């Protein structure tokens, strides 16, 4: 049994408030822009100054929101490269191009303003869609997306996934009866975990039966594999000891396979978000002094 996360991560309240403010401000600016055009046509009065100040304020708020959103997504392993690709933003761009083409034509003031307002409305709809994506990424319901291979999450799943280099096995003690007795005892301990690393450097978590009968587990380990037993995961994902990497354990739902994750420091927040919605989850320190590593010799 491992740590279970009941709560779901959410974006900061300040970000949610800024997003709502941006939607409201955008709606006001769109209406003001159309009204300014109507007043200019009907009475000849110009609201250009007020209209211009409103547009500038909107652009400044939007720039701050965009920077904050990108930084937040990147902290969860998403490179934010797809933020502007939603069809609503493409539609907004097309409407603005048409607006620029006809804006200099005589008698096109109102039509131009309506096109500009429609483009802004499409952009605001896109902002709503982006908000849904951000919420999904942070809660773990949407997988982070990246186009940069260097930013791809270092995830290895299932026992056949290879690693870069085999671990040193020289000097390791053999997996004797005393070790397997310790494994059997640990099976009763919540959070205990047993990791198998094969000679080809693939890794998998071995299930520890709750009844302590590890006969099947012992027979499934190939000769030459190393076994590492942790009595417990790291107690807090919020305050981790400094390390170049961590070993993650995730089980999405009861009955799903238990998966191994190699978690770099830059991926801890993304792992935490995914762990909150998982059935079972735990993060383990490879250099944990309490862990015990042995070699399966037969």
C-alpha positions as CSV (number, residue, x, y, z in Angstrom):
1,X,0.0,0.0,0.0
2,X,1.3,3.4,-1.0
3,X,0.5,7.0,-0.4
4,X,-2.9,8.0,-1.9
5,X,-3.6,11.6,-2.9
6,X,-7.2,12.6,-2.5
7,X,-7.0,16.2,-3.5
8,X,-6.7,17.6,-7.0
9,X,-4.2,20.3,-7.9
10,X,-5.7,23.6,-9.2
11,X,-4.3,26.8,-10.7
12,X,-3.6,29.5,-8.2
13,X,-6.6,31.6,-7.2
14,X,-4.8,34.8,-8.3
15,X,-4.4,33.3,-11.8
16,X,-8.0,32.4,-11.9
17,X,-9.0,35.9,-10.8
18,X,-6.7,37.5,-13.4
19,X,-8.2,35.2,-16.1
20,X,-11.7,36.3,-15.1
21,X,-10.7,39.9,-15.1
22,X,-9.2,39.6,-18.5
23,X,-12.4,38.1,-19.9
24,X,-14.5,40.9,-18.4
25,X,-12.1,43.6,-19.6
26,X,-12.0,42.1,-23.1
27,X,-15.8,42.1,-23.2
28,X,-16.0,45.8,-22.1
29,X,-13.4,46.8,-24.6
30,X,-15.2,45.0,-27.5
31,X,-18.5,46.8,-26.6
32,X,-16.7,50.1,-26.2
33,X,-15.0,49.8,-29.6
34,X,-18.3,49.2,-31.4
35,X,-20.0,52.1,-29.4
36,X,-17.2,54.4,-30.3
37,X,-17.8,53.6,-34.0
38,X,-21.6,54.2,-33.7
39,X,-21.1,57.5,-31.9
40,X,-18.6,58.6,-34.5
41,X,-21.0,57.8,-37.4
42,X,-24.1,59.3,-35.7
43,X,-22.8,62.5,-34.0
44,X,-19.2,62.9,-35.3
45,X,-17.9,62.7,-31.7
46,X,-14.7,60.8,-31.3
47,X,-14.1,58.3,-28.4
48,X,-10.7,57.5,-29.9
49,X,-8.8,58.4,-26.7
50,X,-10.9,56.3,-24.3
51,X,-11.0,53.5,-26.9
52,X,-7.3,53.5,-27.3
53,X,-6.6,53.5,-23.5
54,X,-8.9,50.6,-23.1
55,X,-7.1,48.6,-25.8
56,X,-3.7,49.4,-24.3
57,X,-4.9,48.3,-20.8
58,X,-6.3,45.0,-22.3
59,X,-3.0,44.3,-24.1
60,X,-1.0,44.9,-20.9
61,X,-3.2,42.6,-18.8
62,X,-3.1,40.0,-21.6
63,X,0.7,40.1,-21.8
64,X,1.0,39.6,-18.0
65,X,-1.5,36.7,-18.1
66,X,0.3,35.0,-21.0
67,X,3.7,35.2,-19.3
68,X,2.2,33.8,-16.1
69,X,0.4,31.0,-17.9
70,X,3.4,29.9,-19.9
71,X,5.6,29.8,-16.7
72,X,3.0,27.8,-14.9
73,X,2.5,25.3,-17.7
74,X,6.3,24.8,-18.1
75,X,6.6,24.0,-14.4
76,X,4.3,21.1,-15.1
77,X,6.2,19.8,-18.1
78,X,4.2,21.5,-20.8
79,X,6.2,23.8,-23.1
80,X,3.1,26.0,-23.8
81,X,3.9,25.8,-27.6
82,X,0.3,25.2,-28.5
83,X,-1.3,28.1,-26.7
84,X,-2.0,30.1,-29.8
85,X,-3.0,27.3,-32.1
86,X,-6.7,26.9,-31.1
87,X,-9.1,27.6,-34.0
88,X,-10.5,30.6,-32.2
89,X,-7.2,32.4,-32.3
90,X,-6.8,31.5,-36.0
91,X,-10.3,32.9,-36.6
92,X,-9.4,36.1,-34.6
93,X,-6.3,36.6,-36.8
94,X,-8.3,36.1,-40.0
95,X,-10.9,38.7,-38.9
96,X,-8.2,41.2,-38.0
97,X,-6.6,40.8,-41.4
98,X,-10.0,41.5,-43.1
99,X,-10.4,44.5,-40.7
100,X,-7.1,45.9,-41.8
101,X,-8.0,45.5,-45.5
102,X,-11.3,47.4,-45.3
103,X,-10.5,49.9,-42.5
104,X,-9.3,52.5,-45.0
105,X,-12.4,52.3,-47.1
106,X,-15.1,55.0,-47.0
107,X,-18.2,54.1,-45.0
108,X,-16.6,51.0,-43.6
109,X,-16.1,52.3,-40.0
110,X,-18.9,50.4,-38.4
111,X,-18.1,47.2,-40.3
112,X,-14.5,47.5,-39.4
113,X,-15.4,48.0,-35.7
114,X,-17.7,45.0,-35.8
115,X,-14.9,42.8,-37.3
116,X,-12.5,44.0,-34.7
117,X,-15.0,43.2,-31.9
118,X,-15.7,39.8,-33.4
119,X,-12.0,39.0,-33.5
120,X,-11.7,40.0,-29.9
121,X,-14.7,37.8,-29.0
122,X,-13.0,34.9,-30.8
123,X,-9.8,35.5,-28.8
124,X,-11.8,35.6,-25.5
125,X,-13.4,32.3,-26.4
126,X,-9.9,30.9,-27.1
127,X,-8.8,32.2,-23.7
128,X,-11.6,30.2,-22.1
129,X,-10.4,27.1,-23.9
130,X,-6.8,27.7,-22.8
131,X,-8.1,28.1,-19.2
132,X,-9.7,24.6,-19.5
133,X,-6.4,23.1,-20.7
134,X,-4.4,24.7,-17.9
135,X,-6.8,23.4,-15.3
136,X,-6.5,19.9,-16.9
137,X,-2.7,19.9,-17.0
138,X,-2.4,21.0,-13.4
139,X,-5.0,18.6,-12.2
140,X,-3.4,15.7,-14.1
141,X,-6.4,15.1,-16.3
142,X,-4.6,16.3,-19.4
143,X,-1.1,15.1,-20.3
144,X,1.5,17.8,-20.6
145,X,2.5,18.6,-24.2
146,X,5.9,19.5,-25.6
147,X,7.5,19.7,-29.0
148,X,11.1,20.0,-27.6
149,X,12.6,16.5,-27.1
150,X,14.8,17.8,-24.4
151,X,11.7,18.7,-22.4
152,X,9.9,15.4,-22.8
153,X,9.1,13.8,-19.5
154,X,11.7,11.1,-18.6
155,X,9.2,8.4,-18.2
156,X,9.9,4.7,-18.4
157,X,7.0,2.3,-18.1
158,X,6.8,-1.5,-18.0
159,X,9.7,-3.9,-17.5
160,X,11.1,-3.8,-21.1
161,X,11.9,-0.1,-21.1
162,X,15.8,0.3,-21.4
163,X,17.9,2.8,-19.5
164,X,21.1,4.4,-20.6
165,X,23.6,2.3,-18.7
166,X,23.6,-0.7,-16.4
167,X,24.1,-0.1,-12.7
168,X,27.2,-1.3,-10.9
169,X,26.6,-4.7,-9.2
170,X,30.1,-5.3,-7.9
171,X,30.2,-5.8,-4.2
172,X,26.5,-6.2,-3.8
173,X,25.3,-8.7,-1.3
174,X,23.2,-11.7,-2.6
175,X,19.4,-11.8,-2.2
176,X,19.6,-14.4,0.6
177,X,16.9,-15.8,2.8
178,X,17.3,-12.9,5.2
179,X,16.6,-10.3,2.5
180,X,13.5,-12.1,1.3
181,X,12.3,-12.4,4.9
182,X,12.8,-8.6,5.1
183,X,10.7,-8.2,1.9
184,X,8.0,-10.4,3.4
185,X,7.9,-8.3,6.5
186,X,7.9,-5.1,4.5
187,X,4.9,-6.3,2.5
188,X,2.8,-5.5,5.6
189,X,4.2,-2.0,5.8
190,X,2.3,0.8,4.0
191,X,4.5,2.5,1.4
192,X,7.2,-0.2,1.2
193,X,8.3,-0.9,-2.3
194,X,10.6,-3.3,-4.2
195,X,12.3,-2.3,-7.4
196,X,13.9,-4.7,-9.9
197,X,16.7,-3.6,-12.2
198,X,17.6,-6.3,-14.8
199,X,21.1,-6.7,-16.4
200,X,19.7,-4.9,-19.5
201,X,19.0,-1.9,-17.2
202,X,15.2,-2.1,-17.4
203,X,13.2,-1.4,-14.2
204,X,9.9,-2.4,-12.7
205,X,8.2,-2.3,-9.4
206,X,7.4,-5.7,-8.0
207,X,4.1,-6.2,-6.3
208,X,4.3,-7.0,-2.6
209,X,1.4,-9.2,-1.5
210,X,-0.4,-7.9,1.5
211,X,-0.4,-11.3,3.1
212,X,3.5,-11.4,3.0
213,X,3.7,-14.4,0.8
214,X,6.5,-13.4,-1.6
215,X,7.1,-16.8,-3.2
216,X,5.8,-15.8,-6.6
217,X,7.7,-12.5,-6.4
218,X,10.9,-14.2,-5.6
219,X,10.6,-16.7,-8.4
220,X,9.8,-14.0,-11.0
221,X,13.2,-12.2,-10.5
222,X,15.7,-13.2,-13.2
223,X,19.3,-14.1,-12.2
224,X,21.6,-11.1,-12.3
225,X,18.9,-8.5,-11.5
226,X,19.4,-6.1,-8.6
227,X,16.7,-5.6,-6.1
228,X,16.2,-2.5,-4.0
229,X,13.8,-2.5,-1.0
230,X,12.5,0.8,0.4
231,X,10.7,0.6,3.8
232,X,8.7,3.8,2.9
233,X,8.5,6.5,0.3
234,X,9.6,10.1,0.8
235,X,7.3,11.6,3.5
236,X,6.5,14.8,1.7
237,X,6.6,15.7,-2.0
238,X,6.6,19.4,-1.1
239,X,10.0,19.3,0.6
240,X,12.2,16.8,-1.1
241,X,15.9,16.2,-0.4
242,X,18.1,17.5,-3.2
243,X,18.9,14.7,-5.6
244,X,19.6,14.4,-9.4
245,X,16.7,12.0,-9.8
246,X,13.9,10.2,-8.0
247,X,12.1,7.0,-8.6
248,X,8.3,7.3,-8.9
249,X,5.6,4.7,-8.5
250,X,2.2,5.3,-10.0
251,X,-1.0,3.2,-10.3
252,X,-3.7,5.1,-12.0
253,X,-6.6,3.0,-10.7
254,X,-7.2,-0.1,-8.7
255,X,-6.2,-3.1,-10.9
256,X,-4.1,-1.0,-13.3
257,X,-0.4,-2.0,-13.7
258,X,2.0,-0.3,-11.3
259,X,4.3,1.9,-13.4
260,X,7.9,3.1,-12.8
261,X,8.7,6.7,-13.5
262,X,12.2,8.3,-13.5
263,X,11.5,11.7,-12.1
264,X,14.0,14.5,-12.6
265,X,13.8,17.6,-10.3
266,X,12.2,19.6,-13.1
267,X,9.4,17.0,-13.3
268,X,8.6,16.7,-9.6
269,X,5.6,19.1,-9.9
270,X,4.2,17.3,-12.9
271,X,4.6,14.0,-11.0
272,X,2.9,15.4,-8.0
273,X,-0.1,16.6,-10.1
274,X,-0.4,13.1,-11.6
275,X,0.0,11.5,-8.3
276,X,-3.0,13.4,-6.8
277,X,-5.4,11.6,-9.1
278,X,-3.7,8.2,-8.9
279,X,-4.9,5.3,-6.9
280,X,-1.5,4.7,-5.5
281,X,1.6,6.8,-5.7
282,X,5.0,7.2,-4.1
283,X,8.4,8.9,-4.7
284,X,11.6,7.2,-3.6
285,X,15.1,8.4,-3.2
286,X,17.7,6.2,-5.0
287,X,20.3,7.1,-2.4
288,X,18.0,6.6,0.6
289,X,20.2,5.2,3.4
290,X,17.2,3.2,4.6
291,X,17.0,1.4,1.2
292,X,18.7,-2.0,0.8
293,X,20.1,-3.2,-2.6
294,X,21.1,-6.8,-3.3
295,X,21.9,-9.0,-6.3
296,X,19.7,-11.9,-7.4
297,X,22.3,-14.6,-8.0
298,X,20.1,-17.5,-9.0
